[in-house]
Structure formats: structure tokens, C-alpha cells
Amino acid sequence: MTLLQTFGTRLIAGTMDNKLFASIALVVGLLAFLNLIARAMLMSAAWAANDIDAINLAKTTSPGEEQKLAEGPATREQAAAEWTHRAPSGLPQDAAARAALGLPTLDQRSSDRASVAAGAVLGAAATAAAGLALRATRLVRR
């Protein structure tokens, strides 16, 4: 942690002469810090997962657990039937029936892409609004 503090202090002190360079260096330093933290989290998660695997291998299974393991995972049809049965609304879950009703037919991947795109648009709009507010504030001060 002291190493990170030293690096951050030197980064900020060394770039304060030029405002443009200071803002870029700050962003790069933050990205480097986030990368370091992400790597540490991944390393600790992998270490914990390996410990759990070792514990699970040493543990004996009950007859019920062995039967469930022998069954294997559910097929797509079984999972879809279970999902349709659990659907909170009476709306159909298959794509053809949803298209016939005029409902969106996004699969999970398309839905994830739409969420990421919406987040990017909202983030860009918020950044533009913040920049506009900052400029307006500066004009009012003059």
C-alpha cells in the first residue's frame, strides 16, 4: 500500500506543471490502479476456488448427491419448460410466439449488448451534461 501511495504522490507531483498532461496522467494512473486491484481479486478468487475444489474432493458424497450427479445437467428443453412454467407473467417465452404478439425477442446475449449500449449512451450523456454545467458555471463566475 505504501508503494501505491508513493507512486500516486509522484505521479501527481510530476504532472502538475501541465494541466492537460495532469488530467491524462491521472486517468492513466487510475486505470493502472484498477488493473492492479482487478488482478489481485482474480488471483484471490482463483486461490479460493482451488481450496474449495480440494475440500470437495476430500469430502464423501451421500447417496442422494451421487444420484443427482449421475442425472447430469438439464437439457435445453427441460430448462426452457421449467422457465416457462416459472414465468411471472402469462406471456409466452418462445421467440415465435413473442414475435407474433409484437413483443421483443432478445436472447440473453442481445439483451446484454443492449444493456451495455444503453449504459454507454447514458454515461456519454451524463459526461456531456457535466461538462456543459461546468462551462456554464465558469461563464457565470466571469
C-alpha positions in Angstrom: 0.0 0.0 0.0 2.9 2.4 0.7 4.2 1.6 -2.7 0.9 2.7 -4.3 0.9 5.9 -2.2 4.4 6.7 -3.2 3.6 6.1 -6.9 0.4 8.2 -6.7 2.2 11.1 -5.0 5.0 11.1 -7.5 2.5 10.8 -10.4 0.5 13.9 -9.2 3.6 15.9 -8.2 5.4 15.3 -11.5 2.4 16.3 -13.7 1.1 19.4 -12.1 3.0 21.8 -14.4 0.9 21.0 -17.4 -2.9 20.8 -16.8 -3.6 18.6 -19.9 -0.8 16.2 -19.0 -2.0 16.1 -15.4 -5.5 15.1 -16.3 -4.3 12.4 -18.7 -1.7 11.1 -16.2 -4.4 11.0 -13.5 -6.7 8.8 -15.7 -3.8 6.5 -16.7 -2.7 6.2 -13.0 -6.3 5.3 -12.0 -6.6 2.7 -14.8 -3.3 1.2 -13.7 -4.5 1.1 -10.1 -7.8 -0.5 -11.1 -5.9 -3.1 -13.2 -3.8 -4.0 -10.2 -6.8 -4.4 -7.9 -8.6 -6.5 -10.5 -5.6 -8.8 -10.8 -5.4 -9.2 -7.1 -9.1 -10.0 -6.9 -8.8 -12.6 -9.7 -5.8 -14.2 -8.0 -7.5 -14.4 -4.7 -10.7 -15.8 -6.3 -8.7 -18.5 -8.1 -6.9 -19.4 -4.9 -10.2 -19.7 -3.1 -11.7 -21.8 -5.9 -8.8 -24.2 -5.7 -9.2 -24.5 -2.0 -12.9 -25.3 -2.4 -12.1 -27.9 -5.0 -9.6 -29.6 -2.7 -12.2 -29.6 0.1 -14.8 -31.0 -2.2 -12.5 -33.8 -3.3 -11.8 -34.9 0.2 -15.5 -34.9 1.2 -17.5 -38.0 0.7 -20.9 -37.7 -1.1 -24.2 -39.0 0.2 -26.3 -41.4 -2.0 -28.7 -38.6 -2.8 -25.9 -36.4 -4.0 -24.5 -39.3 -6.1 -27.9 -39.8 -7.7 -28.1 -36.1 -8.6 -24.6 -36.1 -10.0 -25.5 -39.2 -12.1 -28.5 -37.4 -13.6 -26.4 -34.6 -15.1 -27.5 -31.2 -16.1 -30.9 -30.5 -17.6 -31.3 -30.3 -21.3 -32.3 -27.0 -23.0 -35.8 -28.2 -23.5 -36.2 -29.2 -19.8 -34.7 -25.8 -18.7 -37.0 -23.9 -21.1 -40.0 -25.8 -19.9 -39.1 -25.0 -16.3 -38.6 -21.4 -17.1 -41.9 -21.1 -19.0 -43.6 -22.7 -16.0 -42.0 -20.2 -13.6 -42.6 -17.1 -15.8 -44.2 -14.4 -13.6 -46.5 -13.2 -16.4 -48.7 -15.2 -18.7 -46.6 -14.0 -21.7 -45.0 -16.7 -23.9 -41.3 -17.3 -23.6 -40.5 -18.7 -27.1 -39.4 -16.3 -29.8 -42.0 -17.1 -32.4 -44.9 -16.6 -30.0 -43.4 -13.3 -28.7 -42.8 -12.1 -32.3 -46.5 -12.9 -33.2 -47.6 -10.7 -30.2 -45.2 -7.9 -31.2 -43.0 -8.4 -28.1 -39.2 -8.1 -28.2 -37.4 -11.4 -28.9 -34.0 -10.6 -27.5 -31.9 -13.6 -26.4 -29.6 -13.2 -23.4 -26.6 -12.1 -25.4 -28.6 -9.4 -27.3 -30.1 -8.3 -24.1 -26.7 -7.9 -22.6 -25.5 -5.9 -25.6 -28.5 -3.6 -25.4 -27.8 -3.0 -21.7 -24.1 -2.2 -22.3 -25.1 0.1 -25.2 -27.7 1.9 -23.0 -25.1 2.3 -20.2 -22.6 3.8 -22.7 -25.2 6.2 -24.0 -26.2 7.3 -20.5 -22.6 7.7 -19.5 -21.8 9.8 -22.5 -24.9 11.9 -21.9 -24.0 12.4 -18.2 -20.4 13.4 -19.1 -21.7 15.9 -21.7 -24.2 17.3 -19.2 -21.5 17.6 -16.5 -19.1 19.4 -19.0 -21.9 21.8 -20.0 -22.7 22.5 -16.4 -19.0 23.2 -15.7 -18.7 25.6 -18.6 -21.9 27.4 -17.6 -20.5 27.7 -14.0 -17.3 29.2 -15.4 -19.1 31.7 -17.6 -21.3 32.8 -14.6 -18.2 33.4 -12.5 -16.6 35.7 -15.1 
